[in-house]
Amino acid sequence: MTVTAKPNPLAELLVTLIIPSLILMKLSGPDSLGAVNALLLALAFPLFWGARDLFVRRKLNLFAALGLLNILLTGGIGLLQMDTQWLAIKEAAIPGLIGLGTVVSAHTRYPLVRIVLFSESLMNVERIQQRLSQRGNSAVFDARLKVATWMLGGSFFFSAVMNYTLAIWIVVSPAGTTAFNEELGRLTLLSYPMIALPSMLIMVAVLYYMARSIRELAGLKLAEALKR
């Protein structure tokens, strides 16, 4: 029997963000775990959570996989004692590449917003498309989906710029040192309120734009358009 469980945002935040940050900031000193051991322990928490999530749900989530790749790259930079400039580049590269892929998808038959927001798991797509067809607004709505995809891509580009800026501002010590781990912990903690929350606001704006478009073009309120 396949085990399913709903994700717990609080537990996920604790395991993947707060605990690793505290380990890096408090246990990296030579009188504690040391820089290398503290980094390995901090990385173990999100790696364990990602593996657990994959095992429990038996489904690979693309964004979760990218998160695990991000963790492995961070660990590699720290353990190999690479120049901290590579950390800033890595911090910007992953959301930047996602943003680029999102923008490219706007010029295909399947813009990413169809997968993220206008999907059958979230919206009553059949009903919406039927109403759009009756009103002759299908082409106009497709154009709105492309605009929404560009907006979605903009949120990733914003994250890329902010990630790079924060990384070069906060992480200035050589990789593999206690100071590097402590700065990495601060970077991880600050990235949530300074990057994730603004990105979430952009996502809410995209959802609002979609809801308004559905109301104007299909004559359906959001409650009527959502999957029940």
HUFEN-V735787 format. One record per helix or strand. SS is the DSSP state (hx for helix, st for strand). FROM is the first residue (numbers start at 1). TO is the last residue. If there is no record, write none. Layout:
# HUFEN-V735787
<<SS FROM TO> <SS FROM TO>>
This chain:
# HUFEN-V735787
<<hx 9 26> <hx 35 57> <hx 62 79> <hx 84 105> <hx 112 116> <st 123 123> <hx 125 135> <hx 138 170> <hx 178 218> <hx 222 225> <st 226 226>>
